[in-house]
């Protein structure tokens, strides 16, 4: 091997180890790899940032923005509401949700599709009394499978199509992936809905059985300030200073629905309702100081109603997404109350509440947070934090607002299918049109784009190119071909599928596609076959991450709400991947022959 090949393979090995290690963000690892490739002379300085203008990167960004517009339109909410109304049994609900999730993921970001349907799935599980864990993992897998169907369904498909265009002069078209993607998605969804959910461990079912991970009543105590109490006129800080172990003060409600924002400096008045949570000793000490403890529903108010109006405070559960800026930070560092006026009541991880001191716990992707704040602001605050609310949204469908994104997205699809415009141009034009017709604001466009994915793609594309230009990809391909000896091309195809799936289970699927694309082409050249089936195997394998929660964002998102452990995924994911490999070995060469 040459020096450049040794450097490229060594760099690739380090990158894979760092991806698996998971302590550093994937986009940071990708940028580190890009800079190392430049300093080692594997990528020229002129080409270092070419990935940021790459058509595949632009296409992914446009799809993310359009997915947000479709989600905001309310069309999906209406379909989901119809499903919840007419799907009466667990099986029909699972079939309907998985089918809808798979269909949506073919044309929009699969993380967005899951985000829209997960609250519906949780609501159905609570209403019908079965465990949410029985539906969330199948729903996650179904939305991943749906991405196999079209060019824009998942970033690996976009990357493989562009790589195919670069080496052959023509790329895979929008629906070329459907010939293999549809049968595999259909088989996968049938397995998930008929057999797969039965393989979910009973421990996970028990953790999520019909309930959220929190007993909300156990986290909050309401205290009223009675007449003639000595605490009238004092501030929260003054009361806390007099206590040995003060509780967590969450809010003051005054006059039925007025939330006092300056919590620690406001002087208490007769009739104020103080919301706190803490241990029994702390609550008893507050009662001894003059507060009166009483359930919120029993608190006297105007017209005999509760002084806490439904318009005042709200408690929501939200899951920390992989793109949330909370990840890796502690509540003490974030200061949610001071910055956003909301209270963190509890954190659940893998379906169980975290019992250690909250202020020192580092947020992780997949954590479920119990948050409290002003009802009219908390939804927007949750979105600002980069979290996903687990409560269903109220439908606010406006026909014009709903129709415009659908029509523009359909126009972009038609322009792509008929080759009037490349996918990147057509989809970007649809985004620009949406902005000018006020279907999306520029802020919403920027918020919708997952910049971690964009930076990862833009940095890894030149690094993947170094595999090809230095000949390192051919070295890997030659080693695989030599190990496989004179095996049938179908066996080589199975090896590519399995290797790609394995890498995708432990590192980002887009990075897997970038690495495996040149290797698969080199392998095709080594055994003298058409590269098309090998590239299609990489596209399929990179999107099939079902063994771990870290292989795909969707798997991580359902981990907390579903109460799953790390080792729960392979129980349903392993037989699914075996089935997909078996079907892929047959159907891929039938659609894309070896010769």
MARFI-55667 format. One record per residue (C-alpha): residue in three letters; x, y, z. Coordinates in steps of 0.05 Angstrom, whole numbers, padded with zeros to 5 digits, always signed. Example, Ala and Ser with C-alpha at 12.3 -4.5 7.8 and 13.67 -1.06 7.14 Angstrom:
// MARFI-55667
ALA+00246-00090+00156/SER+00273-00021+00143/
This chain:
// MARFI-55667
UNK+00000+00000+00000/UNK+00021+00072-00013/UNK+00031+00123+00042/UNK-00034+00159+00023/UNK-00073+00094+00026/UNK-00045+00078+00095/UNK-00062+00148+00119/UNK-00133+00144+00090/UNK-00148+00076+00121/UNK-00118+00097+00188/UNK-00160+00160+00187/UNK-00222+00120+00169/UNK-00210+00072+00227/UNK-00203+00129+00276/UNK-00267+00161+00251/UNK-00306+00096+00258/UNK-00279+00087+00329/UNK-00299+00158+00348/UNK-00369+00149+00318/UNK-00377+00084+00359/UNK-00349+00117+00422/UNK-00404+00169+00418/UNK-00373+00219+00466/UNK-00364+00272+00412/UNK-00418+00298+00366/UNK-00418+00265+00298/UNK-00412+00331+00261/UNK-00352+00350+00304/UNK-00319+00283+00287/UNK-00333+00293+00213/UNK-00302+00362+00213/UNK-00242+00336+00251/UNK-00234+00281+00198/UNK-00239+00333+00143/UNK-00186+00377+00173/UNK-00140+00317+00184/UNK-00150+00296+00112/UNK-00130+00365+00088/UNK-00068+00368+00133/UNK-00048+00298+00109/UNK-00054+00319+00037/UNK-00111+00270+00023/UNK-00160+00327+00006/UNK-00137+00391-00027/UNK-00153+00457+00008/UNK-00193+00478-00054/UNK-00239+00417-00046/UNK-00244+00418+00030/UNK-00310+00455+00033/UNK-00339+00433-00033/UNK-00387+00388+00005/UNK-00426+00448+00031/UNK-00448+00462-00040/UNK-00458+00389-00059/UNK-00525+00374-00091/UNK-00538+00318-00041/UNK-00529+00365+00017/UNK-00575+00417-00014/UNK-00627+00364-00028/UNK-00627+00339+00044/UNK-00633+00411+00070/UNK-00692+00426+00023/UNK-00728+00361+00043/UNK-00721+00379+00117/UNK-00751+00448+00105/UNK-00809+00420+00063/UNK-00822+00366+00115/UNK-00831+00421+00167/UNK-00880+00457+00121/UNK-00921+00393+00111/UNK-00921+00381+00186/UNK-00945+00451+00200/UNK-01000+00447+00148/UNK-01043+00401+00191/UNK-01058+00350+00137/UNK-01022+00295+00174/UNK-01059+00313+00238/UNK-01126+00302+00204/UNK-01105+00234+00177/UNK-01078+00214+00246/UNK-01143+00237+00279/UNK-01182+00195+00229/UNK-01140+00134+00246/UNK-01150+00144+00321/UNK-01225+00150+00310/UNK-01234+00087+00269/UNK-01177+00041+00291/UNK-01207+00008+00351/UNK-01160-00050+00367/UNK-01086-00053+00381/UNK-01072-00090+00316/UNK-01111-00042+00272/UNK-01078+00017+00306/UNK-01009-00012+00297/UNK-01022-00029+00224/UNK-01051+00040+00209/UNK-00996+00079+00245/UNK-00939+00038+00215/UNK-00967+00042+00145/UNK-00979+00117+00150/UNK-00910+00127+00180/UNK-00877+00087+00124/UNK-00916+00123+00070/UNK-00899+00192+00099/UNK-00825+00175+00106/UNK-00820+00162+00031/UNK-00830+00235+00017/UNK-00811+00272+00081/UNK-00757+00268+00134/UNK-00769+00204+00174/UNK-00752+00239+00239/UNK-00807+00289+00223/UNK-00856+00233+00207/UNK-00842+00200+00274/UNK-00849+00266+00311/UNK-00918+00276+00281/UNK-00943+00206+00297/UNK-00911+00191+00364/UNK-00960+00234+00405/UNK-01018+00199+00368/UNK-00989+00131+00385/UNK-00981+00149+00458/UNK-01053+00175+00461/UNK-01079+00111+00429/UNK-01040+00068+00478/UNK-01067+00107+00538/UNK-01138+00106+00513/UNK-01140+00032+00498/UNK-01099+00011+00558/UNK-01040-00025+00527/UNK-00966-00011+00534/UNK-00937+00045+00492/UNK-00874+00004+00483/UNK-00913-00045+00439/UNK-00925+00009+00386/UNK-00867+00059+00391/UNK-00810+00014+00368/UNK-00851-00015+00309/UNK-00870+00056+00290/UNK-00797+00078+00292/UNK-00775+00019+00249/UNK-00833+00031+00200/UNK-00813+00104+00189/UNK-00742+00081+00175/UNK-00766+00029+00125/UNK-00808+00081+00089/UNK-00745+00119+00071/UNK-00723+00061+00026/UNK-00777+00077-00025/UNK-00754+00142-00058/UNK-00692+00183-00073/UNK-00711+00236-00021/UNK-00734+00187+00032/UNK-00667+00186+00069/UNK-00598+00218+00062/UNK-00563+00153+00042/UNK-00607+00148-00021/UNK-00589+00219-00041/UNK-00515+00205-00031/UNK-00516+00139-00069/UNK-00554+00170-00127/UNK-00504+00227-00133/UNK-00445+00180-00128/UNK-00475+00136-00182/UNK-00483+00198-00227/UNK-00411+00216-00216/UNK-00382+00148-00236/UNK-00431+00130-00291/UNK-00455+00197-00318/UNK-00528+00184-00298/UNK-00558+00177-00229/UNK-00614+00138-00198/UNK-00680+00174-00209/UNK-00732+00191-00157/UNK-00771+00126-00159/UNK-00715+00079-00180/UNK-00707+00060-00107/UNK-00780+00038-00104/UNK-00767-00026-00143/UNK-00729-00053-00084/UNK-00753-00006-00030/UNK-00828-00021-00035/UNK-00823-00097-00028/UNK-00774-00090+00030/UNK-00816-00038+00065/UNK-00880-00078+00056/UNK-00847-00142+00082/UNK-00816-00104+00140/UNK-00881-00070+00161/UNK-00919-00136+00156/UNK-00867-00168+00202/UNK-00870-00111+00251/UNK-00945-00109+00257/UNK-00959-00184+00257/UNK-00898-00214+00292/UNK-00846-00163+00312/UNK-00883-00128+00368/UNK-00890-00195+00404/UNK-00813-00198+00410/UNK-00808-00134+00452/UNK-00785-00154+00522/UNK-00839-00158+00574/UNK-00797-00115+00620/UNK-00804-00058+00571/UNK-00879-00070+00568/UNK-00885-00067+00643/UNK-00845-00003+00648/UNK-00891+00033+00600/UNK-00956-00002+00616/UNK-01010+00048+00601/UNK-00976+00105+00638/UNK-00925+00160+00628/UNK-00859+00151+00665/UNK-00881+00203+00716/UNK-00933+00203+00770/UNK-00947+00277+00763/UNK-00987+00282+00828/UNK-00925+00258+00865/UNK-00883+00317+00840/UNK-00927+00376+00857/UNK-00957+00404+00921/UNK-01003+00465+00922/UNK-01001+00512+00982/UNK-01048+00570+00992/UNK-01033+00633+01032/UNK-01090+00640+01082/UNK-01114+00705+01114/UNK-01076+00733+01174/UNK-01016+00688+01160/UNK-00948+00713+01181/UNK-00920+00697+01112/UNK-00962+00751+01078/UNK-00914+00804+01051/UNK-00854+00759+01051/UNK-00816+00736+00989/UNK-00798+00665+00970/UNK-00725+00679+00983/UNK-00739+00704+01053/UNK-00779+00641+01069/UNK-00725+00596+01040/UNK-00671+00628+01082/UNK-00710+00609+01145/UNK-00714+00536+01125/UNK-00664+00480+01137/UNK-00681+00442+01073/UNK-00723+00487+01027/UNK-00763+00452+00972/UNK-00763+00470+00898/UNK-00808+00531+00888/UNK-00841+00524+00819/UNK-00890+00581+00813/UNK-00941+00630+00843/UNK-01011+00636+00815/UNK-01051+00697+00834/UNK-01123+00712+00815/UNK-01141+00646+00781/UNK-01095+00652+00720/UNK-01042+00704+00731/UNK-00973+00671+00735/UNK-00923+00712+00775/UNK-00859+00712+00733/UNK-00812+00746+00783/UNK-00819+00688+00830/UNK-00765+00701+00882/UNK-00777+00776+00892/UNK-00853+00778+00891/UNK-00885+00789+00959/UNK-00938+00738+00978/UNK-01010+00760+00982/UNK-01072+00728+01013/UNK-01100+00676+00966/UNK-01035+00664+00928/UNK-01025+00592+00907/UNK-00953+00569+00914/UNK-00932+00508+00874/UNK-00874+00468+00902/UNK-00843+00399+00900/UNK-00797+00368+00951/UNK-00793+00318+01007/UNK-00845+00310+01061/UNK-00803+00346+01114/UNK-00796+00408+01072/UNK-00871+00411+01057/UNK-00888+00402+01130/UNK-00840+00459+01148/UNK-00877+00505+01100/UNK-00944+00486+01130/UNK-00915+00502+01199/UNK-00897+00572+01174/UNK-00970+00587+01157/UNK-00983+00558+01089/UNK-01045+00514+01080/UNK-01036+00451+01039/UNK-01096+00430+00996/UNK-01107+00394+00930/UNK-01112+00440+00870/UNK-01182+00415+00853/UNK-01206+00433+00923/UNK-01176+00504+00926/UNK-01232+00556+00934/UNK-01234+00610+00882/UNK-01281+00658+00847/UNK-01349+00629+00832/UNK-01330+00568+00873/UNK-01279+00545+00822/UNK-01205+00528+00829/UNK-01159+00589+00831/UNK-01114+00553+00782/UNK-01148+00563+00715/UNK-01133+00517+00656/UNK-01105+00578+00620/UNK-01053+00591+00673/UNK-01003+00534+00681/UNK-00990+00472+00641/UNK-00948+00410+00653/UNK-00920+00375+00591/UNK-00875+00317+00577/UNK-00822+00327+00523/UNK-00766+00283+00496/UNK-00696+00310+00485/UNK-00679+00301+00411/UNK-00610+00287+00384/UNK-00608+00358+00355/UNK-00627+00392+00420/UNK-00576+00440+00449/UNK-00594+00414+00518/UNK-00556+00349+00505/UNK-00494+00345+00549/UNK-00514+00404+00593/UNK-00541+00403+00663/UNK-00604+00438+00689/UNK-00560+00481+00734/UNK-00523+00506+00672/UNK-00585+00516+00629/UNK-00625+00555+00683/UNK-00692+00540+00652/UNK-00733+00582+00700/UNK-00690+00644+00695/UNK-00683+00642+00619/UNK-00750+00613+00597/UNK-00797+00617+00657/UNK-00808+00542+00660/UNK-00794+00491+00715/UNK-00761+00424+00707/UNK-00799+00377+00753/UNK-00768+00310+00735/UNK-00726+00272+00684/UNK-00740+00200+00661/UNK-00688+00157+00627/UNK-00705+00090+00595/UNK-00775+00094+00624/UNK-00755+00106+00697/UNK-00750+00172+00734/UNK-00680+00196+00751/UNK-00673+00195+00826/UNK-00608+00234+00834/UNK-00604+00309+00844/UNK-00634+00339+00781/UNK-00590+00401+00777/UNK-00528+00358+00767/UNK-00556+00308+00716/UNK-00531+00316+00645/UNK-00587+00316+00593/UNK-00583+00259+00542/UNK-00619+00250+00476/UNK-00680+00206+00490/UNK-00691+00234+00560/UNK-00763+00251+00577/UNK-00771+00316+00615/UNK-00830+00336+00658/UNK-00837+00412+00648/UNK-00883+00463+00678/UNK-00897+00534+00654/UNK-00947+00585+00629/UNK-00995+00549+00583/UNK-00992+00602+00528/UNK-00916+00598+00524/UNK-00893+00528+00542/UNK-00904+00497+00473/UNK-00861+00548+00439/UNK-00808+00542+00494/UNK-00805+00467+00485/UNK-00793+00477+00411/UNK-00739+00529+00426/UNK-00703+00478+00470/UNK-00701+00429+00412/UNK-00747+00380+00448/UNK-00807+00341+00422/UNK-00872+00348+00461/UNK-00907+00282+00474/UNK-00977+00312+00479/UNK-01022+00316+00419/UNK-01030+00384+00387/UNK-01096+00417+00375/UNK-01115+00417+00302/UNK-01116+00485+00270/UNK-01123+00468+00197/UNK-01128+00526+00148/UNK-01146+00502+00078/UNK-01101+00552+00043/UNK-01042+00540+00090/UNK-01051+00465+00083/UNK-01059+00464+00007/UNK-01001+00508-00013/UNK-00944+00465+00016/UNK-00975+00402-00013/UNK-00982+00432-00083/UNK-00912+00461-00083/UNK-00882+00396-00058/UNK-00921+00357-00112/UNK-00896+00406-00165/UNK-00824+00394-00143/UNK-00834+00319-00147/UNK-00864+00324-00217/UNK-00807+00368-00240/UNK-00757+00318-00213/UNK-00791+00256-00242/UNK-00798+00287-00311/UNK-00725+00310-00310/UNK-00746+00383-00319/UNK-00702+00401-00260/UNK-00652+00364-00216/UNK-00680+00345-00147/UNK-00637+00396-00111/UNK-00661+00453-00154/UNK-00734+00432-00156/UNK-00739+00422-00081/UNK-00701+00486-00065/UNK-00747+00525-00112/UNK-00807+00497-00073/UNK-00777+00521-00008/UNK-00764+00591-00037/UNK-00836+00594-00063/UNK-00863+00574+00005/UNK-00825+00631+00037/UNK-00853+00682-00012/UNK-00925+00658-00004/UNK-00915+00660+00072/UNK-00922+00585+00079/UNK-00856+00586+00118/UNK-00815+00641+00148/UNK-00740+00643+00139/UNK-00733+00630+00213/UNK-00776+00567+00207/UNK-00734+00544+00148/UNK-00670+00551+00188/UNK-00701+00518+00249/UNK-00726+00459+00207/UNK-00658+00443+00178/UNK-00618+00394+00221/UNK-00551+00429+00216/UNK-00515+00371+00250/UNK-00534+00326+00191/UNK-00516+00380+00140/UNK-00447+00391+00170/UNK-00436+00316+00176/UNK-00453+00305+00102/UNK-00413+00365+00078/UNK-00351+00343+00117/UNK-00355+00268+00102/UNK-00364+00275+00026/UNK-00292+00299+00014/UNK-00266+00247+00063/UNK-00304+00193+00026/UNK-00275+00221-00039/UNK-00205+00209-00011/UNK-00221+00135-00005/UNK-00231+00134-00080/UNK-00175+00182-00103/UNK-00121+00148-00061/UNK-00143+00078-00081/UNK-00158+00059-00008/UNK-00228+00036-00028/UNK-00198-00013-00077/UNK-00152-00040-00023/UNK-00212-00054+00022/UNK-00251-00083-00036/UNK-00193-00128-00056/UNK-00187-00154+00015/UNK-00261-00171+00017/UNK-00258-00204-00052/UNK-00197-00245-00031/UNK-00230-00267+00033/UNK-00293-00286-00005/UNK-00250-00325-00053/UNK-00289-00343-00116/UNK-00357-00336-00084/UNK-00420-00324-00123/UNK-00438-00250-00134/UNK-00500-00260-00092/UNK-00456-00278-00032/UNK-00413-00216-00044/UNK-00478-00175-00047/UNK-00500-00206+00020/UNK-00432-00188+00050/UNK-00440-00115+00027/UNK-00510-00113+00056/UNK-00489-00143+00123/UNK-00427-00100+00129/UNK-00466-00036+00113/UNK-00521-00053+00162/UNK-00470-00068+00216/UNK-00435-00001+00206/UNK-00502+00036+00204/UNK-00522+00005+00271/UNK-00461+00035+00305/UNK-00450+00100+00266/UNK-00490+00151+00227/UNK-00525+00123+00165/UNK-00502+00180+00120/UNK-00429+00170+00140/UNK-00438+00095+00128/UNK-00462+00109+00057/UNK-00404+00156+00043/UNK-00354+00104+00066/UNK-00386+00042+00034/UNK-00403+00072-00034/UNK-00331+00072-00062/UNK-00316+00006-00028/UNK-00377-00027-00061/UNK-00357+00000-00130/UNK-00286-00025-00120/UNK-00313-00093-00100/UNK-00357-00095-00162/UNK-00296-00081-00205/UNK-00255-00134-00169/UNK-00306-00189-00184/UNK-00324-00161-00252/UNK-00398-00144-00243/UNK-00443-00083-00253/UNK-00435-00034-00195/UNK-00510-00017-00193/UNK-00532-00075-00149/UNK-00474-00063-00101/UNK-00492+00011-00094/UNK-00565-00006-00084/UNK-00544-00055-00029/UNK-00507+00002+00005/UNK-00568+00047+00000/UNK-00612-00007+00032/UNK-00562-00028+00085/UNK-00545+00043+00107/UNK-00619+00057+00121/UNK-00631-00008+00159/UNK-00607+00008+00229/UNK-00650-00034+00275/UNK-00603-00065+00326/UNK-00586-00006+00371/UNK-00617+00060+00392/UNK-00556+00098+00367/UNK-00559+00075+00295/UNK-00617+00122+00277/UNK-00647+00184+00309/UNK-00716+00153+00309/UNK-00694+00094+00352/UNK-00665+00143+00402/UNK-00727+00186+00404/UNK-00773+00128+00424/UNK-00724+00100+00476/UNK-00748+00143+00534/UNK-00823+00146+00520/UNK-00824+00071+00505/UNK-00783+00052+00566/UNK-00733+00012+00525/UNK-00663-00008+00545/UNK-00603-00009+00498/UNK-00607-00084+00489/UNK-00682-00086+00473/UNK-00675-00065+00400/UNK-00639-00125+00372/UNK-00694-00172+00394/UNK-00740-00145+00341/UNK-00686-00114+00297/UNK-00643-00176+00286/UNK-00697-00220+00253/UNK-00720-00159+00213/UNK-00649-00148+00186/UNK-00641-00222+00170/UNK-00706-00220+00131/UNK-00685-00157+00093/UNK-00618-00187+00075/UNK-00651-00251+00049/UNK-00700-00211+00007/UNK-00648-00162-00016/UNK-00601-00216-00042/UNK-00658-00240-00086/UNK-00693-00176-00108/UNK-00634-00128-00118/UNK-00599-00169-00172/UNK-00667-00183-00204/UNK-00680-00108-00212/UNK-00607-00088-00222/UNK-00572-00148-00256/UNK-00499-00164-00243/UNK-00484-00162-00318/
